[in-house]
Amino acid sequence: MTVDVTTEEWQLRTRLAECYHLINYHGWTEMIFNHISVRLPGEPKRYLVNPFGLNYDEVTPENLLVVNADCQLVGTSDYKPNPAGFALHGAIHTARDDIHCVIHTHTNAVCAVAMKQSGFSHDNFYGAQLFERVGYHDFEGITLYDEERPRMLSSLGDRHVLILRNHGIAVGESDVARTFFLLWIVQRAAEIQCHAGMIPGVDVLIPDEVKRACARDAASLIANSSAADKMFDAAVRKMRKERGPLWSGDNA
């Protein structure tokens, strides 16, 4: 498949493909399922997403699909998009101009937290960074139906993290690197919460005012610094050192 796109779009395609490989590298995949989507430059209603049927480590800048908010394929491809889950992605992209990238995962730790009535604990270093930043949406089955979109958006509100109860999580930010950074914080918070729950004894609690300040600083770090780009680039370098080229023609 040959893609004729602008330099800006190609850079975005490369960034998104790297993100798919990073999710695979960290073991956060769900076979061929789940999505990472990103809005195309200058195209508020068109998005890049993975071809359905490929493993995340088979995603390349060339084979990424262009879809609209209803997960309808734009242009031609040998592959098709997976509509399951894009009810969520399409809803967020359509309603939130500040969110250009959405990542949805089903990791063990996140799914375990999503099953708990209390949701995330905010009494560890990473959980504190999410204080008052997480929305919760009750399980309604596989996210296939447009009628669920308004309820998911209401559950998300103006936040950037949505726990899908009994299911998984979606995080969204202004670009790929910032979304990956936020996902990493969420994943670490869930892992530590699961491990802490296995240890007998009373947890040390953090006062709300400290958690609130921590969450504010974490949000500012993502939004207003280059930390997310530096972290993403470092993670990609590490991955390439260990795995070599990520796809045919990958000369980065």
Secondary structure, DSSP 4 states (H G I P E B T S, - for coil): ------HHHHHHHHHHHHHHHHHHHTT--BTTB--EEEEETTEEEEEEEPPTT--GGG--TTTPEEEETT--B-S--SS----TTHHHHHHHHHH-TT--EEEEE--HHHHHHHTSTT----SSHHHHTTTT-EEEE---SSS--GGGHHHHHHHHTT-SEEEETTTEEEEEESSHHHHHHHHHHHHHHHHHHHHHHTS-SPPPPPPHHHHHHHHHHHHHHHHHSSHHHHHHHHHHHHHHHHH--SSTT---
